[in-house]
Amino acid sequence: MGDAPLGRVAGAHDGRVPVTSGDRETEATVRVDPRLCRGTGLCQAMSPALFRLTGAGHAEAVEARLTGPEALETARSVADCCPMGAVELTVGPSTGGPDRPER
């Protein structure tokens, strides 16, 4: 698969995606690092509800709230598939507690 980095975990927040895990709600946050993004459009093609391309040709997270485990799984898939490793995913409780990075 080459030496390209895969999706990363970070603490920055662009788009919030609340999801339910078991009987408690978890908040997953996705962000695109503009320093790493090369505008391939793969993230937007995989999930136009979460990502869009800017006029400058780089991806960014869309301010969108999605409920359910599908939202988190989609964000994970996109982060794993980004050829530049520019998509960052942070998972934490929605109670305002500290984020728990997903590994």
N, C-alpha and C positions, 0 to 999 in steps of 0.2 A: 504494500500500500504506500510505500515511499516514506519520506521523512517529514511530511507535512504534519504540523500539530493538529490535534483534535480539539473539540470544544473545551473551554476552560471554565473554571469556577471562580467567581469574583464577588466582591461586595458592592459594586456599583449597581444602580437601579435605573432602568428606563421604563420597562413595561411590567406591570404587576399582573400575575396570573394566579388567583386563588384556586386551590385544589383541595379535595378532601382525601385524607389518608386514614383509613379505618374510621374511627369515630371522632377524629379531630381535624380541624381545618389547618392546612399548611399553605404558606404563601411561597410560590416560586417566582423568582424575578429573572428576567432575561435582559441582556444588554449586548450590544455589538460594540466592540472596541474599534473605534475609527482608525486607530494607528495600524491595526492588523488587517482590516477589511480591504479587499481588492475588488469588491463589487461584482462577484461572479453571479449573484442573483439566486443562488441555490437555496438560501434560507427563505426568500420570498416565494420561490416556486414550491417549496415544501410546506410553507405555512403563511399564506398572505394575511391571515388574521393576526399574526404575531410580528411580521416583518414587512418592510417596504424599502424600496431604493430611493435615495434622495436625488435631487437634481444634479448633485455632484457625482452621482454614480456609486455611492456607498450605501450599504444597508444600515437600517436603524430599526429599533424595536418600535412597534406601534403601541400606543397607550390603549390597551384592550384588556378587559377582564373576562376570563373564561373560567367556568366552573366545571369541576370533574377531573378524574384522573387522566383523561385524554389530553388535557392541556399540558400537564407536566410531562407526559410521555412524548408529546409532540415537541416540546421545548428540548427535552433530552436528545431526541433523534436529530433535531436540527443542529444542536451543539456538537454532537458526535460527527456529523457529516460535513461541517464547515471545513473546507480545505485549508483555510488560513488559521483556524483556531480562534476566530474573532468573536464567536458567539459565546457569551458567558452566562452561566446559570447558577443562581443562588437559591437555596431552599432553606426555609426557616418557618417557625410557627407564626401564625397570623396575629398572635396576641401582642405583638410589639416587642417580643423578646429578641435576643441576638440571633442573627442568621446562623444557620448551620450549613457550611459548605457541603455540597454533594460531591462525593468522590466516586 
